[in-house]
Amino acid sequence: MARYWIKRILQAILTLLLASALSFAIIQLAPGDYLNNLEQNPTISAETIAALRQQFGLDKPPIEQYFLWLSQVLRGNFGESFVYRRPVALLLWERVPATLLLAFASLLLTWGLAIPLGIVAAVYQHRRVDYILQWVSYFAQGFPSFIAGLILLFIAQSTGWFPVGDMTRIDFVDLTPLGKVLDLIWHLILPALTLTIISFAGLQRLMRGNLLDVLGQDYIRTARAKGLPEFRVIYVHALRNAINPLITLLGFEFATLLSGAFISEYFFNWPGLGRLILQAVTAQDLYLVMASLMLGSVMLILGNFLADILLQWSDPRIRLHQEP
């Protein structure tokens, strides 16, 4: 088992190195850099631009810039933001909790809706409830994410039922502990729903298809022939095998939710990574963009680790290591 985890850690390190090199190369393909925008400002002298270019290391060749950045990262320094003139790690640390809260809330809501609805659609195949759920899933899957965000934003502004913007109300510090939790959840509902509408439809259809495939297997017919209760046949014997492909997808959900959160954060002014990274890409804030891309890669790797553990737990036939 230890050999397996050492192998996975080495693979993760190699993946991060390759992802960082590819990301840095793609960023360098963009025309110009952050200082080109400052050059358009007549109040900034050429000497100041030259000093900043040397300070940020932009006067060096791209390959040398990459290895200088990599050496800083290995020492725990992700560089300084060009725009904010603050350490990149500090900027990300301030925004990561809000984005992770939104992503995990959406993940729980998505799976909490998709799995039960997929089971219901499979159990009641070719009945009215199945047709309704299929229609809902087709409609939601083809629904653009920004349209969903705009509709929810319009509902919030028209009805006043939900707050729009930020994570908390102005007098948040004066609330009781329970009041703070409820206020945070109240502000979280619409951004999380925006992400959930995007992702739950495909997951629900996949759950339905997998369960239908398993319910047609010989061992399920044998279990029914032995007189086992239908509840036990579905939720004990069939569901554990049907859910395995979905657990595999869980590893990719973390990275996709991080990228999908950008739209939700933008519409609802959620103080997460989305707006920060969007501004960094627009301004060509090199080190901030690189750190955000590496964060997405780390989340993808951690998600795959979690999926491996859950797969072994859900299916005893799966082993993460070779038996001696």
N, C-alpha and C positions, 0 to 999 in steps of 0.2 A: 504493500500500500504506500509506503514511504517513497519507493522508487517511482510509483505512478505520479505522486504529487510533485516530486522533484522534476520529473519530465514535463509536467504541465507548466510548472513555474518557468523552466527554461524556454518552453515554447512561447509563453506569454511575454517574456523579455524580448525574444527575437521578434515577435509580432509587433511589439511597441517600437522597437528600433526601425523596422521596415515601414511601419505606419508613419513614424516621425519623419523619416527621410522622404517618403512619397509626399507627405503633406507639405513639407518645406519646399520641395521641388515645384509642386503645383502653385504654391503661393508666389514663388519667384517668377513664375510664368506671367503673372499679372503685370501689366505695364506700369512703370513708375513705382513709387513707394510713398510712405507717409510724408516725407519731407518735400516731395514734389508739390503737394498741396500748400505747404507753407511758403514755397517759393513764389506763389501767386500773390502773397500778401506784401504790398510795397513797404510796410512798416518794419519788416524783418530783413535785416541786412544779410548779404551773402556770407559775411564772416560768421554770423550766428548760425546760418544753415550749415556751413562747413563744420563748425564746432559740434553741432548736434549730430551730424552724420558720423563724425568720429566717435562721439560719446556712445551712440547706439550701435556702433560697429557696422554701419551700412556702407562704409567706404571700402570694405573688404569684399573679396569675391564670394559668391553665394556658398560655395563648398566650405570655405573657411568660416563664414557666418554660421553655417549649420553646426560644425564641430565645436565652435566657441559656445553656441547655445547648448549643445549636448553636454559639454563639460560642465557648464553651469548647472544644468538639470541634475547631473550626477552628484553635485554638491548640495542639492536641495534648493537651488536658486533658479526660478523660472523666468528670470529677467524682470525688466521694468516696463510698464506700459508706456507707450509713446504719448498717448492722449492724456491719461490721468496722472502720469509721472508718479506712479505708486507701484509697489511690487505686485506682479501679476498674481502670485499665490494668495496675497491678501485680498485682492479684488474678487478672485474666484471663491475664496472661503466665505466672503460676505454674501455671495449670491447662491452658492450651491445648496444650502439648506432649503431655500424657498423652492428651487426647481425640483429637488429630490422629493419634497413633500407633495408637490403637484403631481410628479410622475408616479409615485407610489400610490397616492390616492386614486389616480386614474387607473393604475394597474389593478388595484383591488376591486374597483367598481366594474372594470371591464370583465375581469374573470368572474366576478360575482354575478354578473348578468349573463355572460355568454355561455358558461358551462351549464347552469340550470336550464336555460332556454334551449340550448342544443340537445340536452337530454330529453326535454319535453317534446321537441320536434321529432326526435328519433322514435320515442316510445309511441307517439300518436301519429305515425307516418301516414300520409295521404288522408288525414282528417283535417277538419277546419282549422284547428289550432296550428297544425303544421303549415298549411298554406299561408296563414296570416304571418307566422314567424318568418317564413321564406320571403314573403313580400317585404316585410320590414327589413330583413337583412340585405336584400338586393337594393332597396332604396337607400339604406344607410351607407352601404359600401360604395355606392356611386356618388355620394354626397361630398362635395369638396369641403375640406376642413375650414377654409376661411369663410365659406358661406354659413356653416354651422355656427362659427364664432360670431358672425354678424347677426344672425337670427337671435341667438341667445342674448347678445348685447342689446338688440332692439327690444326684446321682451323685458329685460331688466330695466332699461330706461323708460319704457312705456308704463310698466306696472308699478315700479318701485319696490317690487318684492325682494329683489336681491341687490346687494351693493355692487357698484362698478368701480374698479380701481383699487390698487393696493391690497395688502394682506389683512389689514386690521382697520378699525375705525380710529378716529383722532384721539378719543379718550381711552384708548386701549389700556394704558397703564393704570387707570383708575378702576378697572373692572375687577371683579373677584376671579379667583383661579378658574372656576367653572365658567364664568362669563367670558374669560379670555379664550377658553377652548371653543365655546359655542360661537363666538365671534369669528375665530379663525376658520372654523368649519363653514360658517355662513358665507364668508368671502371665497372659500375654496370650491363651492358647489359648481358655479358656472364654468370656471376654467377647467375643472376636472371633467365636467360633462362634455365640453368641447373635444377633449382628447378621447373620451370614451366613445362618442358617436363615431369617430373615425375608425377605431380599432375593434369594437366589439362584434361587428357584423361578420367579418371574415372568420373570427374565432368561433362564433356561434355556428356558422355553416360547417366549419371543419369538425367541430365536436359532433354535430349531427351525422356527418358522413362517416366519421371513424366509428361511432357507436353502432350505426346501421351495419357497417362491415363486420364488426365483431359479433353482433347479434345473429348474423348468418353463419357463424362458425359451427363446426360439429360439436365442440364441447359445450356450447350454449344449448344446443338441442338436446344433448345428453343430460345436462343439468335439469332442463325442463321435464324431460321424460322421467327423471328420478323423483319428480314431484316437489322440487324445491320451490319455495315461494318466489313469485315474480320479482318482488322487491330485492330479494337476495341475488337472484340471477342477474339483475341489471346493475345494482349498485355494488355488489361484491365481486362477481366474476367478470362481468363485461366492462364495467367502467374503468377498472384499473388498467386494462389493456388498451382501451380506447383513448385514454388520456395521455399515454406516453408520447405520441407525436406532438401534442400541445405543450408538454413540458419541455421538449426540445426547442420549441419556438420561444420559450420564456427567456432564453439567453439573449435573443435578439430584441426582445421587447424593451429592455433597459435603454439601449442605444437609440432605438426608434422613438421612444417616448421623450428622450432628451431632445431630439431634433424636432419632434412634433410639438413640444412645449413652447417653441419659439412663437408660433402663431397665437396660441392661447395667451401667452404672456404679453404679447404685443397688444391684443385686443382689450384685455382686461387689466392692463398696466400692472401685471404681477411682477414684483421686484426680483426676478430670477435671472438666470444666465442668458435667456433668449435675447432680451434687448441689449445687454452688455456685449454679447458676441456679434450681434447684428451691427452695432456701432463700430466694433473692432474691425469687422470685415470691410465695412464701408470706408473707414479711415486707414485701412491697411496697417493696423496696429499689429505688427508681426508676432511679437512674443505672446500677446494675449490670444491671438488666433491659434497659435501653435499649442498653447496650454489647453485651450478649450477642445481642440481636436484630440489631444492626448487624453483628456478627461473622458470623452466619448469612447475612445478605444479601451480605456481601463474599465468602464462600465460594461462594455460588451464582453470583455474577458471574464469579469466577475459574474456576469449573467450566465455565461457558459459553465463556469464552475458550479454555480447554484443549480443549473439544470442537470448536471451530472449527478450531483448529490441527490436531487429529488427523483431522478430516474432510478437510481439504485434503491431508494427507499420504496418507490411505488411498484417496482418489478424485481422480485428476488432473483430472477434469472440473470439480471444484468450485474456484471462484476467489473469494477474499475481497475482490477489488477489481475495478473495471471496467477492461477493457483500453483503452488509448488508441486 
